[in-house]
Amino acid sequence: MDQLQIGTGKIVHCFPNRSDAQTAGIEWSFRIAIVAKVNSNAIRRMQSVRSKEIG
């Protein structure tokens, strides 16, 4: 059984073979990247709104 550690390393998933682990790892990295992108856009939007309110 191969083990794949995701994120903090607290979450450990066991996969019966290496290809499953690699597929899941790629899927997770895409999800994390998408979430990070969405969050950064939301933060930027919030900052621009705040600066308009202050100005």
Buried (B, 14 or more C-beta within 10 A) or exposed (E): EEEBEBEEEEEEBEBEEEEBBEEBBEEBEEEEEEEEEEEEEEEEEEEEEEEEEEE
